[in-house]
């Protein structure tokens, strides 16, 4: 069964810059849904541990202390940048129990900044 068949929520590619921050690292959100997102990061160490809270920047909106759980980890891939190879990895993340404000902000962001289905 592929990951598309396991999804409960339709994922969208954001048209605005989207990032996740922790105290140690950060990554870029590749796609987002009301249930979670996938994250790309430089493969030093995942910016998200198995389960924790993170800060998210969704375009002009920021969400603090968002509860998340990593549900899958992808294989690293090499990206060439300025004659050097950078190893990038991906993880799939689901949201934990969100506050009503966090949920409303995510849903509002998706309604304004979804370029297409992921």
N, C-alpha and C positions, 0 to 999 in steps of 0.2 A: 504494500500500500504506500503510495507516495504522500508527501507532506500536504499537497493540495487537498487530497481526499480526507485528511484528518482535521483540516481547518474548520472551525465553527463560524468564523467571521471572515468576510471578504477583506482582503488586504489591498491597500492602495499605495502607489508611489507618490511620495510628497513632492510638491512643486517648490516648497520653501526649504531652506536649510534646516535640518533636524539633527540634533546631537544628544548623546547621553553622557552625563558626567558622574564620576564617583570621586572620592578623595584621592585616588591613585591614578586614574586614567580617564580616557574618554573614547567615544566611538561615534560613527555616523549611522543614523537610522536609514535603512534602505527601503523598507516598506512598513506600513503601520495599519492596524485595524483597531476596532474598539476592544479587541481581546489581547493585543500584544503587538510586537514588532520584531523585525530582524535587524541585526546590528553588525556593521563591519568595523573592524579595528585592526590596528597594527599588531601583529602577532608577537607581542612581548609577553603579555599575560592578559587574559580576558578582563575587560573593565568591569564585568559583572560576575560576581561569585554566583554560586548556585541559587541563592535566595538572599535578597537584600533590598534596601531602598536606594533609589538613584534619583538624580536631578535630570530633567529633560528640558531641552530647548526646542520648541516647535515653532520655527519662524520667529515671530515677535512675542510668543507666549512662553513662559517658563513654568514648569511644574516642579515643586520641591518634594523630596522624600516620597517618591512614587514606589509602592511595593511591587517587586517583580520576582519572577522565578525563571531561570534558564531551563528551557525544555528540550533544546537540541544544540549541538555544536557542529559546525561545518569543518570541512577540511581546508587547511591553509592554501592560499594561492599566491604566486609571485607576481608583483607588479613592478614594472621598470619605471624608475624615477631618477632623472639626472644621472644616467649611467650606473645606477645602483639598483639592486633588487630589494624590494620591500615585501616582506611576507605579510599578507592580509588574511584574517580569519573572519568567520561569521558565526553568530549564535542566534537562535530563535528564543524569544522571551515572551512570557505571558504576564499580563498584569495581575497583581494580587487584588485584594479588596481596596478599591479606590474610593476616595471621598466623592461626594456629589459634585464638588467643584472640579476635581481632577477629571472625572468622567465627562462633565460638560465641556471642559476645555479641549479634551481629546476629540470628542465628537464634533465640536465646532471647528477645530483645526482641519479635520478630515473633510468636512463639508465645504470648506473654502479652498483647501490646498491639495486635493487629490487629483493627480494628473491622469491616472489610469489604474487599471487593475494590475496587481503584481502577480 
